[in-house]
Amino acid sequence: MAKNQRQYRIVKILQATPVTSQAQLVECLAAEGVVATQATVSRDLDELGAIKVRSFGGQSVYAIPELPKDQSSTDEHLRRVLSDWVVEVVSSSVFIMIRTPPGCAHVVASALDRSSIDGLLGTVAGDDTVLALASEGLGGAGLAAVIAELAGL
């Protein structure tokens, strides 16, 4: 199973089940047929930004914080997301088409929307494609070059 698929399952488990330890999360994943070690789960939780919070029962459980709409993405986070999930970038006038593996476009679009890239006006995400709109000053080719460089393409 790909890392992004495993992390997606982790988010779903944490939303549905109070998980108090990494070992418990490994067991929850195993119940869904996902084999993962505690070390892998630890890295996944870190990458997902998971935190421990007090539940209503007083237990300390893992949670994935909601990202506020206006929260900025760091350059490091943007570079990591783009290098992990962008497989192709093409442009036309002020439009950029960004291809991702199936189910990953929303992650890329969210990171781009929260970035500080000058000339990026916004994005629309499908399942495996992100459509980004560049300012007329930068143009599609300019923005595509920036995104491709950040993605390591």
C-alpha positions as CSV (number, residue, x, y, z in Angstrom):
1,M,0.0,0.0,0.0
2,A,1.3,3.5,-0.9
3,K,2.2,5.9,1.9
4,N,-0.6,8.4,0.9
5,Q,-3.2,5.6,1.0
6,R,-2.0,4.4,4.4
7,Q,-2.1,8.0,5.7
8,Y,-5.6,8.4,4.4
9,R,-6.7,5.3,6.3
10,I,-5.0,6.7,9.4
11,V,-6.9,9.9,9.2
12,K,-10.2,8.0,8.8
13,I,-9.4,5.8,11.8
14,L,-8.6,8.7,14.0
15,Q,-11.8,10.5,12.9
16,A,-13.9,7.4,13.8
17,T,-12.0,5.8,16.7
18,P,-10.4,7.1,19.9
19,V,-6.8,5.9,19.5
20,T,-4.5,6.3,22.5
21,S,-1.3,4.8,21.3
22,Q,0.7,4.1,18.2
23,A,0.5,0.4,19.0
24,Q,-3.3,0.6,19.0
25,L,-3.2,2.4,15.6
26,V,-1.0,-0.4,14.2
27,E,-3.7,-2.8,15.4
28,C,-6.5,-0.7,13.8
29,L,-4.6,-0.6,10.5
30,A,-4.0,-4.4,10.7
31,A,-7.8,-4.9,11.2
32,E,-8.2,-3.2,7.9
33,G,-5.6,-5.3,6.2
34,V,-2.9,-2.7,6.3
35,V,0.5,-3.9,7.5
36,A,2.6,-1.1,9.2
37,T,5.2,-1.0,11.9
38,Q,5.1,1.3,14.9
39,A,8.0,3.3,13.4
40,T,6.1,3.8,10.1
41,V,3.0,4.9,12.0
42,S,5.1,7.3,14.1
43,R,6.4,8.9,10.9
44,D,2.9,9.0,9.4
45,L,1.5,10.7,12.5
46,D,4.3,13.3,12.4
47,E,3.8,14.0,8.6
48,L,0.0,14.3,9.2
49,G,0.6,16.8,12.0
50,A,-1.2,14.6,14.5
51,I,-1.5,15.8,18.1
52,K,-2.6,14.3,21.3
53,V,-5.7,15.8,22.8
54,R,-7.9,15.1,25.8
55,S,-11.1,13.3,24.9
56,F,-14.4,13.8,26.8
57,G,-13.6,10.8,28.9
58,G,-10.3,12.3,29.9
59,Q,-8.1,10.0,27.8
60,S,-5.3,11.4,25.7
61,V,-6.1,10.5,22.0
62,Y,-4.6,11.2,18.6
63,A,-6.3,13.8,16.4
64,I,-5.5,15.5,13.1
65,P,-6.2,19.2,13.5
66,E,-8.3,20.9,10.9
67,L,-6.3,23.4,8.9
68,P,-7.9,26.8,9.0
69,K,-8.7,28.1,5.6
70,D,-6.2,31.0,5.9
71,Q,-3.3,28.9,7.4
72,S,-0.1,29.2,5.4
73,S,1.8,26.2,4.1
74,T,5.6,26.4,4.8
75,D,8.0,26.1,1.9
76,E,9.3,22.8,3.2
77,H,5.7,21.4,3.5
78,L,4.9,22.6,0.0
79,R,8.1,21.1,-1.5
80,R,7.4,17.8,0.3
81,V,3.8,17.6,-0.9
82,L,4.7,18.5,-4.5
83,S,7.6,16.1,-4.6
84,D,5.5,13.3,-3.2
85,W,2.4,13.7,-5.3
86,V,3.0,15.7,-8.5
87,V,3.8,13.5,-11.5
88,E,3.3,16.0,-14.4
89,V,2.9,19.7,-14.9
90,V,1.8,21.3,-18.2
91,S,0.6,24.8,-19.0
92,S,-1.5,26.8,-21.4
93,S,-1.9,30.6,-21.3
94,V,-2.8,31.3,-17.6
95,F,-3.8,27.7,-16.8
96,I,-1.6,24.9,-15.3
97,M,-2.7,21.3,-15.2
98,I,-1.0,19.3,-12.5
99,R,-1.4,15.5,-12.5
100,T,-1.2,13.4,-9.3
101,P,-1.9,9.7,-8.5
102,P,-5.6,9.0,-8.1
103,G,-7.1,10.5,-4.9
104,C,-4.2,12.9,-4.3
105,A,-5.2,16.1,-6.2
106,H,-6.9,17.7,-3.2
107,V,-3.7,17.4,-1.1
108,V,-1.7,19.2,-3.8
109,A,-4.4,21.9,-4.3
110,S,-4.7,22.6,-0.6
111,A,-0.9,23.0,-0.2
112,L,-0.8,25.3,-3.2
113,D,-3.8,27.3,-2.0
114,R,-2.0,27.8,1.4
115,S,1.3,28.6,-0.2
116,S,2.9,32.0,-0.8
117,I,3.6,31.5,-4.5
118,D,3.4,34.9,-6.2
119,G,1.1,34.8,-9.2
120,L,-1.0,31.8,-8.1
121,L,-4.6,32.9,-8.0
122,G,-6.2,29.6,-7.0
123,T,-6.8,26.0,-7.7
124,V,-9.6,23.5,-8.5
125,A,-9.0,19.9,-7.6
126,G,-10.5,16.7,-9.1
127,D,-9.4,13.2,-8.3
128,D,-6.0,13.1,-10.0
129,T,-5.8,16.5,-11.6
130,V,-5.4,20.1,-10.2
131,L,-6.2,23.1,-12.4
132,A,-4.3,26.1,-11.2
133,L,-4.8,29.7,-12.4
134,A,-1.9,32.0,-12.8
135,S,-1.9,35.8,-12.9
136,E,-1.5,37.3,-16.3
137,G,1.8,38.8,-15.3
138,L,3.4,35.4,-14.4
139,G,1.4,33.3,-17.0
140,G,0.9,29.6,-17.0
141,A,4.4,28.8,-18.3
142,G,6.0,30.8,-15.4
143,L,3.9,29.2,-12.7
144,A,4.3,25.7,-14.2
145,A,8.1,26.2,-14.0
146,V,7.9,27.2,-10.4
147,I,5.6,24.2,-9.5
148,A,7.7,21.8,-11.5
149,E,10.9,23.0,-9.8
150,L,9.3,22.6,-6.3
151,A,8.2,19.1,-7.3
152,G,11.6,18.1,-8.5
153,L,10.5,17.5,-12.1
